[in-house]
Amino acid sequence: MFGGEECFTHEGISHQHHLLCKYSYSNTDRKELILVVVCSFVMGLMTSLITMRSMYVRMNVRDAGSIDDSTRRGRPGIADYSFTSVSILCWVMTSPDNLFKRAIHVTQTWGPRCNKTIYVTDETPDRPFPGSVLTVPVAHGRTGLWQKTRAAFTYIYDHYYDQFDGFVKVDDDTYLIVDNLRYFLSTKRTTDPVYYGHHLKLPSETIDIDLHFSSGGAGYVLGKEALSRFMSVAFDEKICPENVTLAMSAEDAMLGYCLSQKGVRIGESRDSLGRERFVLFQVDNFIYGIIGDWLPKYIVNNFTTGMDCCLDYLISMHYIKPYSMYTMDFLTHHFQLSSRSKDHYYRVGERDIPV
């Protein structure tokens, strides 16, 4: 018996009536059957959604390269997109004494993130160096910094002007966050007569003109128009004389002077709250208020100390020790908070390894 109606096989009942009788159900049985069908449909739908989610996560897991590379790189975003849309040439001011003491650590940290990086020194290295070295025949030490700057930009202008959007100069103890620099430049026009950096001025007691410039230590960025205008006067002794005291003591101030003579201005690089992107010292100095007595004489814009000293999208820091280059690299490109990431996986070959 199946259902709520008794059906017997006996003579006189038709085969059709027998089947109808055999498969008849009570109202209670019909409700149970409907419930089973609905539950099966819901379970199947949930299984499909879970499978689709799993496939989506696998398509977007972090790419660590290999299991020995404990690097976690984020999904393609503004940094990956702008690597090709905002091309940057970085050149690092160094010296024979510091090429293997400081600059070599740039090659192992932030240097390769520029589209091209050139290390400019005044003597040919006596052993192989893991980067592109440009040797310029200028005086050694601070007195040759202006000639070195001018020679470096001349070489870059002659060989790479058409290949890049931005041209960045930093020191060999500067840490540059290239992703943030690209993000910043993505809203700028390289055809504007402007360059960017930490805005400073020379104190009135050191020079009799109102001279503004961008700090060389924190790094400065020239677009195509700014570089082109600089090259039009770089060797004009009436506009950019190389034997004046300024050129022999402060290459960044001398560059600012030459650019100003051609109408190139210092662009605003701070955010709407007045926080700096190009930082003159280590961030620690501004957090703890260890600034030095000389800075107030040079600054143009007021600064704050403490945790709100600097912009979240920081671009550069100066006076970074070699070992701190690696610490900064870890904190800016490897360290992550699990609460800010949905994909807690490494991609190792064809496998997804949970973190």
Residue pairs with C-beta under 8 A, 6 or more apart in sequence:
1 7
2 22
2 23
3 23
3 24
3 25
3 26
3 29
4 24
4 25
4 26
4 28
4 29
5 21
5 24
5 26
7 18
7 21
7 22
7 24
9 18
13 21
25 33
57 342
57 343
57 345
57 352
58 345
58 352
60 75
60 343
61 343
61 345
61 346
61 347
61 352
62 72
62 73
62 74
62 75
62 343
62 345
62 346
62 347
63 73
63 347
64 70
64 71
64 72
64 73
64 346
64 347
64 348
64 353
65 71
66 348
66 349
67 346
67 348
67 353
70 334
71 333
71 334
72 334
72 336
72 346
72 355
73 333
75 343
78 179
78 182
78 183
78 186
79 179
79 182
79 183
82 179
82 182
82 183
82 185
82 186
83 115
83 182
85 186
86 165
86 166
86 182
86 185
86 186
87 115
87 163
87 164
87 165
87 166
88 114
88 115
88 164
88 165
88 166
88 167
88 168
88 178
88 181
88 182
88 185
89 114
89 115
89 116
89 117
89 118
89 156
89 160
89 163
89 164
89 166
89 167
89 168
90 111
90 114
90 116
90 117
90 118
90 168
90 169
90 170
90 176
90 178
91 117
91 118
91 119
91 120
91 134
91 152
91 156
91 167
91 168
91 169
91 170
92 103
92 106
92 111
92 117
92 118
92 119
92 120
92 170
92 171
92 172
92 174
93 120
93 145
93 148
93 149
93 152
93 169
93 170
93 171
93 172
93 216
94 102
94 103
94 119
94 120
94 121
94 171
94 172
95 121
95 122
95 123
95 140
95 141
95 172
96 121
96 122
96 123
96 125
96 140
98 172
99 119
99 121
99 125
99 129
99 133
99 172
100 125
100 127
100 129
101 322
102 172
102 173
102 322
103 119
103 121
103 129
103 131
103 172
104 129
104 130
104 131
105 322
105 325
105 326
106 117
106 119
106 131
106 172
106 325
107 117
107 119
107 129
107 130
107 131
108 130
108 325
108 326
109 175
109 325
109 326
109 328
109 329
110 175
110 176
110 177
110 178
110 325
110 329
111 117
111 131
113 178
113 179
114 168
114 176
114 178
115 164
116 132
116 160
116 163
116 164
117 131
117 132
118 131
118 132
118 133
118 134
118 152
118 155
118 156
119 129
119 131
119 132
119 133
119 134
119 172
120 133
120 134
120 136
120 148
120 151
120 152
121 133
121 134
121 135
121 136
122 135
122 136
122 137
122 138
122 139
122 140
122 144
122 148
123 135
123 140
124 133
124 135
125 133
134 152
134 155
136 147
136 148
136 151
136 152
136 155
138 144
138 147
138 148
138 151
139 147
142 248
142 249
143 248
143 249
145 251
146 242
146 247
146 248
146 251
146 254
146 255
147 242
148 251
149 169
149 216
149 251
149 254
149 255
150 234
150 235
150 240
150 242
152 169
153 167
153 169
153 222
153 227
153 230
153 231
153 234
154 231
154 234
156 167
156 227
157 227
157 228
157 231
161 224
161 227
161 228
165 185
165 190
165 223
165 224
166 181
166 185
166 190
166 221
166 222
166 223
167 221
167 222
167 223
167 227
168 176
168 181
168 219
168 220
168 221
168 222
169 216
169 219
169 220
169 222
170 176
170 217
170 219
170 316
171 216
171 217
171 219
171 318
173 217
173 318
173 319
173 320
173 321
174 217
174 218
174 219
174 316
174 317
174 318
174 320
175 316
175 317
175 320
175 324
175 325
175 328
175 329
176 219
176 315
176 316
177 314
177 315
177 316
177 332
180 277
180 313
180 314
180 315
181 221
181 315
181 316
183 313
184 196
184 269
184 277
184 313
184 315
185 221
188 194
188 196
188 223
188 267
189 223
190 223
190 224
190 225
191 223
191 224
191 225
192 223
192 225
192 226
192 267
193 225
193 226
193 229
193 262
193 263
193 264
193 265
194 223
194 225
194 226
194 264
194 265
194 266
194 267
195 214
195 220
195 221
195 222
195 223
195 226
195 259
195 264
195 266
195 267
196 214
196 220
196 221
196 266
196 267
196 269
196 278
197 214
197 215
197 218
197 219
197 220
197 221
197 266
197 269
197 278
198 214
198 215
198 218
198 269
198 276
198 278
198 279
198 280
199 212
199 214
199 266
199 269
199 300
199 301
200 212
200 213
200 214
200 215
200 252
200 253
200 298
200 299
200 300
201 210
201 211
201 212
201 213
201 298
201 299
201 300
202 211
202 213
202 250
202 253
202 298
203 297
203 298
207 246
211 253
211 256
211 257
211 260
212 256
212 260
212 266
212 300
213 252
213 253
213 255
213 256
213 257
213 266
214 220
214 252
214 255
214 256
214 266
214 278
215 252
215 278
215 280
215 318
216 250
216 251
216 252
216 255
217 252
217 280
217 318
217 319
218 278
218 279
218 280
218 316
218 317
218 318
219 278
219 315
219 316
219 318
220 252
220 255
220 278
222 230
225 264
226 259
226 264
229 259
229 262
229 263
229 264
230 255
230 258
230 259
230 262
230 264
232 262
233 239
233 240
233 258
233 261
233 262
234 240
234 258
239 258
239 261
240 247
240 254
240 257
240 258
240 261
241 247
244 254
246 253
246 254
246 257
247 254
256 266
269 276
269 277
269 278
269 315
270 276
270 277
270 301
270 311
271 277
271 311
271 313
273 308
274 301
274 302
274 303
274 304
275 304
275 308
275 309
275 310
275 311
276 301
276 303
276 309
276 310
276 311
277 311
277 313
277 314
277 315
277 316
278 315
278 316
279 286
279 310
279 314
279 316
279 317
279 318
280 295
280 318
281 291
281 317
281 318
281 319
282 317
282 318
282 319
282 320
282 324
283 309
283 310
283 314
283 317
284 290
285 291
286 303
286 304
286 305
286 306
286 309
286 310
287 305
287 306
287 307
287 309
288 305
289 305
289 306
291 305
303 309
317 328
320 328
338 344
338 355
344 354
344 355
345 352
345 353
345 354
345 355
346 352
346 353
346 354
346 355
347 353
